[in-house]
Amino acid sequence: MISGGWGECPEGSVYGIRYTAYGSTRSFGARRYRLEGGSFASKSSLITRVSYFERGGRTMGGNHTELEVRNISMELAEAIYRTTTKFPTTERFGLSNQMRRAAVSIASNIAEGRGRRSTRDFKRFLDIAYGSLLELETQLSLSKRLGYLSAENSQRSDELTSRTGRLLNGLRRSLIAISERG
């Protein structure tokens, strides 16, 4: 994207975005830049804008279907839908519905976060997705206690929730590392 020394340049133009380094003002640890037209931006915001043009004008997220964590969370949602069809009819609007909503929320928040223009927003949506994952794990645990899950469905759900959690945490850590470098 942008070479390491780029941020230290006092002024320049990248993809038609003219910028001038603005003294040593720091905002959340990032150097400030005056953009052409008089507005100000942090280094990470400027990098995001440049990155937007490098991708041909697509939003930061690009194609969310390419994310492994999104695809695994979709598998998890499918598994939850299939599993909850076997729940007692008394749970149709209770536990079954909550589990389905939590499972769909995981994949949906990953996709929505990926579509945002900033790393900060993406991280926030990943946090929401992780919260939904923990909610689903709790509901799966209750389903096991109540005897609603077969051993096979329980094992598959555990594998998918565990993998989704690892991938979410890894993606979030990489976004934090990127934003700290920027």
Backbone torsions as a table, in degrees:
resi	resn	phi	psi	omega
1	MET	NA	-84.4	-177.1
2	ILE	-123.8	132.5	-177.0
3	SER	-65.9	157.9	-175.8
4	GLY	-56.6	-37.7	-177.1
5	GLY	-81.3	-6.6	-175.4
6	TRP	-57.1	-43.3	-175.8
7	GLY	-64.6	-17.9	-178.4
8	GLU	-90.2	-5.1	178.5
9	CYS	-68.1	132.7	-178.7
10	PRO	-68.4	-29.9	176.5
11	GLU	-160.4	163.1	179.8
12	GLY	172.0	-168.7	179.0
13	SER	-144.0	128.6	178.2
14	VAL	-128.9	121.4	-178.6
15	TYR	50.9	39.2	177.1
16	GLY	80.5	-0.3	177.3
17	ILE	-94.1	107.1	178.9
18	ARG	-83.2	137.9	179.9
19	TYR	-140.4	156.8	174.5
20	THR	-135.6	129.7	177.3
21	ALA	-63.2	137.6	-174.4
22	TYR	-108.8	89.5	175.9
23	GLY	51.1	-143.3	178.9
24	SER	-116.7	23.0	179.1
25	THR	-61.2	134.8	179.8
26	ARG	-122.9	136.7	176.0
27	SER	-129.7	112.9	-176.3
28	PHE	55.5	38.0	176.7
29	GLY	78.8	5.0	-179.0
30	ALA	-111.1	138.8	176.9
31	ARG	-67.5	144.8	-178.4
32	ARG	-95.1	149.5	179.9
33	TYR	-130.0	139.1	174.0
34	ARG	-93.2	121.9	-180.0
35	LEU	-90.2	159.4	176.0
36	GLU	-56.8	131.1	-176.5
37	GLY	103.9	-7.3	173.5
38	GLY	96.7	-8.1	-179.7
39	SER	-78.6	162.3	-179.4
40	PHE	-112.7	153.2	177.8
41	ALA	-148.8	149.3	172.2
42	SER	-76.3	167.4	179.2
43	LYS	-61.1	-41.6	-179.1
44	SER	-65.6	-36.6	177.8
45	SER	-66.5	-40.1	178.8
46	LEU	-65.6	-42.5	178.2
47	ILE	-62.1	-40.5	178.2
48	THR	-61.1	-43.2	179.8
49	ARG	-64.2	-42.7	179.0
50	VAL	-64.9	-44.3	179.5
51	SER	-58.6	-36.9	178.0
52	TYR	-57.6	-43.6	-179.2
53	PHE	-75.3	-32.4	178.0
54	GLU	-63.8	-29.7	179.4
55	ARG	-88.4	13.6	178.2
56	GLY	77.2	26.4	176.8
57	GLY	87.3	5.2	177.1
58	ARG	-74.6	157.6	177.1
59	THR	-66.6	167.3	-176.9
60	MET	-52.5	-37.0	-173.1
61	GLY	-70.0	-30.6	-175.4
62	GLY	60.2	-133.0	-176.9
63	ASN	-100.0	107.8	-177.1
64	HIS	-67.6	-19.8	-178.9
65	THR	-71.1	-11.9	178.9
66	GLU	-84.1	-11.1	-179.5
67	LEU	-77.6	125.7	178.9
68	GLU	-61.0	-40.7	-178.5
69	VAL	-63.1	-35.2	177.8
70	ARG	-68.0	-42.2	-179.1
71	ASN	-67.2	-39.3	177.0
72	ILE	-67.4	-38.9	178.8
73	SER	-67.0	-29.8	174.7
74	MET	-67.6	-40.7	175.6
75	GLU	-60.6	-41.2	178.8
76	LEU	-61.8	-45.5	179.4
77	ALA	-61.5	-42.3	177.3
78	GLU	-61.0	-44.7	-179.8
79	ALA	-62.4	-40.1	179.4
80	ILE	-66.0	-42.9	178.3
81	TYR	-60.8	-44.0	-179.7
82	ARG	-66.4	-41.0	-178.5
83	THR	-66.6	-44.0	-175.2
84	THR	-72.0	-15.4	175.4
85	THR	-66.9	-20.3	-179.2
86	LYS	-92.8	-0.6	178.3
87	PHE	-70.7	157.9	176.3
88	PRO	-59.1	149.8	-179.4
89	THR	-62.3	-23.2	178.2
90	THR	-67.0	-18.9	-179.3
91	GLU	-97.9	5.1	-176.1
92	ARG	-55.2	-42.3	-178.8
93	PHE	-104.9	5.8	-179.1
94	GLY	-107.6	-109.8	-175.4
95	LEU	-60.0	-41.1	-179.9
96	SER	-59.2	-47.3	-179.9
97	ASN	-64.3	-42.5	179.3
98	GLN	-63.2	-41.0	-179.9
99	MET	-65.1	-41.5	179.4
100	ARG	-64.2	-43.5	-179.8
101	ARG	-64.3	-41.3	179.1
102	ALA	-64.9	-42.3	-179.1
103	ALA	-64.5	-43.2	178.7
104	VAL	-67.1	-35.4	-179.8
105	SER	-61.6	-34.9	-179.7
106	ILE	-60.9	-56.9	-178.5
107	ALA	-64.0	-38.8	-178.2
108	SER	-64.9	-41.9	-179.9
109	ASN	-69.9	-34.2	175.2
110	ILE	-63.3	-46.3	-179.4
111	ALA	-64.3	-44.8	-178.9
112	GLU	-65.6	-41.6	178.4
113	GLY	-63.4	-39.3	179.3
114	ARG	-63.8	-30.3	-179.1
115	GLY	-80.3	-7.8	-179.7
116	ARG	-77.8	160.5	-175.9
117	ARG	-87.9	-6.4	-177.4
118	SER	-126.4	148.8	176.7
119	THR	-62.6	-37.6	-179.7
120	ARG	-59.2	-45.9	177.9
121	ASP	-64.7	-41.5	179.9
122	PHE	-59.8	-45.7	178.8
123	LYS	-60.7	-41.3	-179.7
124	ARG	-61.9	-43.3	179.2
125	PHE	-69.3	-31.8	174.9
126	LEU	-66.5	-36.4	175.8
127	ASP	-62.7	-41.8	178.5
128	ILE	-64.3	-42.3	178.4
129	ALA	-61.3	-40.0	179.7
130	TYR	-65.9	-39.1	176.3
131	GLY	-61.3	-41.0	177.2
132	SER	-65.3	-35.6	177.6
133	LEU	-63.8	-43.8	178.3
134	LEU	-64.5	-37.9	176.0
135	GLU	-60.4	-45.7	179.7
136	LEU	-64.1	-41.4	178.4
137	GLU	-59.9	-40.0	178.1
138	THR	-64.2	-43.1	180.0
139	GLN	-67.8	-35.5	175.1
140	LEU	-64.6	-41.4	178.2
141	SER	-60.7	-43.6	177.8
142	LEU	-64.7	-40.3	178.8
143	SER	-61.0	-39.3	177.6
144	LYS	-64.2	-45.3	-179.2
145	ARG	-60.9	-35.5	-179.4
146	LEU	-83.5	-6.2	178.0
147	GLY	80.6	21.3	-179.0
148	TYR	-84.5	-19.5	-176.1
149	LEU	-105.4	135.0	173.0
150	SER	-75.4	163.4	179.3
151	ALA	-60.1	-40.6	-179.3
152	GLU	-64.5	-48.2	179.2
153	ASN	-64.9	-37.1	179.4
154	SER	-64.1	-45.1	-179.8
155	GLN	-64.2	-45.2	-179.7
156	ARG	-62.6	-44.1	178.9
157	SER	-63.1	-41.8	178.6
158	ASP	-62.4	-42.5	178.6
159	GLU	-61.3	-46.3	-177.4
160	LEU	-69.2	-39.6	178.4
161	THR	-67.4	-39.5	178.8
162	SER	-63.8	-46.1	-179.8
163	ARG	-65.2	-42.1	178.6
164	THR	-61.3	-43.1	179.2
165	GLY	-61.9	-44.3	178.7
166	ARG	-62.6	-43.7	-179.4
167	LEU	-67.0	-40.7	177.2
168	LEU	-60.9	-46.3	179.7
169	ASN	-63.8	-41.2	178.8
170	GLY	-64.0	-42.9	179.2
171	LEU	-65.0	-42.1	179.6
172	ARG	-63.4	-43.4	177.8
173	ARG	-61.0	-40.2	180.0
174	SER	-68.1	-36.7	177.1
175	LEU	-66.6	-37.4	177.2
176	ILE	-64.1	-43.3	179.6
177	ALA	-62.6	-41.4	179.3
178	ILE	-63.7	-45.0	-178.3
179	SER	-69.1	-29.4	176.9
180	GLU	-72.5	-32.4	176.5
181	ARG	-72.8	-33.1	-176.1
182	GLY	-75.0	NA	NA
